[in-house]
């Protein structure tokens, strides 16, 4: 199983040569639009996931746990992520890590939704220019959660609540909140439960993660426009799971 988040800073351990550097976990700093859903999801999959390669692990850090709503807009988060990236890159360099050589060079990710935000294209362009990684969902992160249950390809009309409603109505979803629970409110559904994403141990078929990844890739491949505001639906959370957290699945 993958290990939960850690608090080790790359600047705290210097030297040790190439062997020492290779043994360090990658530090990944994550800015999330949601205060609850995305951090809970990340904690669950890191605890229950499988590292893609033996000896390569990640310590993740939610970079904006107490941020106010105005600081959780896509462009604002990317701007703050750029500053964080420069800081952790300096720390990594001081610790002897090399960007072009070491797999555990630190990364900074921003996870945000389309919702009704302004500046999505600008945020994506700035992130690409500055080296910040982005995971983007349209209309919202709940699409990714929904794909763990079913293949959904129809447009949501940009309405995030529509995706949440579809998720809440999935058979078995409410029961993940407790025995006998039949319905959950929209507020309750913001909290992610293991049973919504992790594959049961006795399941011998394709994992929930692999299924969701397959569905998401097919959806994304169907968009021909370069305008991210028009990618309804769209989600590439699986890139964060594999490229950022170094998990092969969960």
C-alpha positions in Angstrom: 0.0 0.0 0.0 1.1 3.6 -0.6 2.1 5.6 2.4 0.1 8.6 3.6 1.4 12.2 3.5 4.6 13.1 5.1 6.1 16.3 6.4 9.7 16.0 5.4 11.1 19.0 3.6 13.7 18.3 0.9 16.0 21.0 2.4 16.2 19.2 5.7 18.4 16.4 4.3 21.5 17.4 2.4 24.3 15.4 0.9 24.3 11.6 0.9 25.4 11.3 -2.7 23.4 9.9 -5.6 22.3 6.9 -3.6 21.0 9.1 -0.8 19.2 11.4 -3.3 17.5 8.4 -5.0 16.1 7.2 -1.7 14.2 10.3 -0.9 10.5 10.6 -1.5 9.3 13.1 -4.1 7.7 16.1 -2.4 4.5 17.1 -4.2 2.6 20.3 -3.2 -1.0 20.5 -4.2 -3.3 23.5 -4.5 -7.0 22.4 -4.5 -10.1 24.4 -5.3 -12.1 22.3 -2.9 -11.5 22.6 0.8 -12.7 19.1 1.6 -13.3 16.8 -1.4 -10.0 16.8 -3.2 -7.8 16.6 0.0 -9.9 13.7 1.3 -9.7 11.9 -2.0 -5.9 12.3 -2.1 -5.5 11.0 1.4 -7.6 7.9 0.6 -5.8 6.9 -2.6 -2.3 7.5 -1.2 -3.2 5.2 1.8 -4.9 2.6 -0.4 -3.0 2.9 -3.7 -0.1 1.0 -5.2 3.2 2.6 -6.0 4.0 2.3 -9.7 7.7 1.5 -9.1 9.3 0.0 -6.0 11.5 2.5 -4.2 9.8 5.5 -5.6 7.4 7.2 -3.2 5.7 10.5 -2.7 5.1 12.8 0.3 2.2 15.1 -0.6 1.4 18.4 1.0 -1.9 20.3 0.6 -0.5 23.8 0.0 -3.6 25.9 0.7 -5.6 24.1 3.4 -6.9 27.3 5.0 -7.2 29.5 2.0 -10.3 31.7 1.6 -12.6 31.3 -1.4 -11.1 34.2 -3.2 -7.7 32.5 -3.1 -9.2 29.3 -4.6 -9.8 30.6 -8.1 -7.8 28.9 -10.9 -5.6 31.8 -11.9 -4.9 32.9 -8.4 -4.0 29.4 -7.3 -1.6 29.0 -10.3 0.0 32.3 -9.5 0.6 31.2 -5.9 1.8 27.8 -7.1 4.4 29.4 -9.3 5.9 31.0 -6.2 5.8 27.7 -4.3 7.5 25.9 -7.1 10.4 28.3 -7.3 10.9 27.9 -3.5 10.8 24.1 -3.5 13.0 24.0 -6.5 15.6 26.1 -4.7 15.4 23.8 -1.7 15.8 20.7 -3.9 18.8 22.1 -5.6 20.4 22.9 -2.3 19.7 19.3 -1.2 21.6 18.0 -4.2 18.7 17.1 -6.4 18.9 17.7 -10.2 15.9 18.6 -12.3 17.0 16.7 -15.4 18.4 13.6 -13.5 16.4 12.8 -10.4 12.9 11.3 -10.5 12.1 12.9 -7.1 12.6 16.5 -8.2 9.6 18.2 -6.5 6.4 19.1 -8.3 3.6 21.6 -7.7 0.1 20.7 -8.8 -3.1 22.7 -9.0 -6.5 20.9 -9.1 -9.4 23.1 -10.3 -12.8 22.9 -12.0 -14.5 24.8 -14.8 -17.5 25.7 -12.7 -18.2 29.3 -13.8 -14.7 30.6 -13.3 -13.1 33.3 -15.4 -9.5 33.0 -16.6 -9.3 29.2 -17.2 -7.3 29.6 -20.5 -5.0 32.1 -18.8 -4.4 29.9 -15.8 -3.5 26.9 -18.0 -1.2 29.0 -20.2 0.6 30.4 -17.1 1.0 26.9 -15.6 2.5 25.5 -18.8 4.9 28.4 -19.1 6.1 28.2 -15.5 6.2 24.4 -15.0 3.2 24.1 -12.7 1.2 20.9 -13.2 -2.6 21.2 -13.6 -5.4 18.7 -13.3 -8.6 20.1 -14.8 -12.2 18.9 -14.6 -15.2 20.2 -16.4 -17.7 20.9 -15.0 -16.3 19.7 -11.6 -14.2 17.1 -9.7 -17.4 15.1 -9.1 -17.3 14.0 -12.8 -14.1 12.0 -11.9 -15.8 10.5 -8.9 -18.8 9.6 -11.0 -16.7 7.8 -13.5 -15.7 5.3 -10.8 -19.3 4.2 -11.0 -20.4 4.6 -14.6 -19.4 5.9 -18.0 -21.0 9.3 -18.5 -20.4 11.1 -21.7 -23.3 13.6 -22.0 -22.8 17.3 -21.5 -23.7 18.8 -18.1 -24.3 22.2 -19.6 -21.5 23.5 -17.4 -23.6 23.0 -14.3 -21.5 21.5 -11.5 -24.6 20.6 -9.5 -25.8 18.3 -12.2 -22.7 16.1 -11.9 -23.1 16.0 -8.1 -26.7 15.0 -8.5 -25.7 12.2 -10.8 -23.1 11.0 -8.4 -25.4 11.1 -5.4 -28.0 9.0 -7.3 -25.7 6.1 -8.1 -26.7 2.8 -6.6 -24.6 2.1 -3.5 -23.3 5.6 -3.2 -25.4 6.6 -0.1 -24.6 3.4 1.7 -20.9 4.3 1.8 -21.8 6.9 4.4 -23.1 4.2 6.8 -25.3 1.2 7.2 -28.9 2.0 6.3 -28.1 5.4 4.8 -30.4 5.9 1.7 -29.8 9.5 0.8 -27.1 12.1 1.3 -27.2 15.8 1.0 -25.0 17.8 -1.4 -23.0 19.0 1.5 -22.5 15.5 2.9 -21.5 14.2 -0.6 -18.4 16.6 -0.5 -16.8 14.1 1.9 -15.2 11.2 0.0 -15.5 7.7 1.3 -13.1 4.8 0.6 -15.9 2.7 -0.8 -16.5 5.2 -3.5 -13.1 4.9 -5.1 -11.2 2.0 -3.8 -11.8 -1.4 -5.4 -13.0 -4.1 -3.0 -10.4 -6.7 -2.2 -12.6 -9.5 -3.5 -13.1 -7.8 -6.9 -11.4 -9.7 -9.7 -12.3 -7.4 -12.5 -10.9 -4.1 -13.8 -10.3 -1.8 -10.8 -12.5 1.2 -10.3 -9.5 3.5 -11.0 -8.7 1.8 -14.3 -12.3 1.9 -15.3 -12.6 5.6 -14.5 -9.3 6.3 -16.3 -10.5 4.5 -19.4 -13.8 6.4 -19.4 -12.1 9.8 -18.9 -9.5 9.3 -21.7 -12.3 8.4 -24.1 -14.3 11.4 -23.1 -11.3 13.7 -23.4 -10.3 12.4 -26.8 -13.7 13.4 -28.2 -13.0 17.1 -27.9 -11.7 18.8 -31.0 -11.7 22.4 -29.8 -8.7 24.0 -28.0 -10.9 26.1 -25.8 -10.9 24.4 -22.3 -14.1 26.2 -21.4 -15.9 24.1 -24.0 -14.6 20.7 -22.8 -17.9 19.5 -21.3 -17.3 16.9 -19.9 -13.6 16.5 -19.3 -11.3 15.4 -16.5 -7.7 14.4 -16.3 -7.3 13.6 -12.6 -5.7 10.3 -13.6 -2.6 12.3 -14.8 -2.2 13.7 -11.2 -2.6 10.2 -9.8 0.1 8.7 -12.0 2.4 11.5 -12.9 2.2 13.4 -9.6 1.6 10.8 -6.9 3.4 8.0 -8.8 0.6 5.5 -8.2 -0.3 2.8 -10.7 -3.8 2.4 -9.3 -5.9 2.0 -6.2 
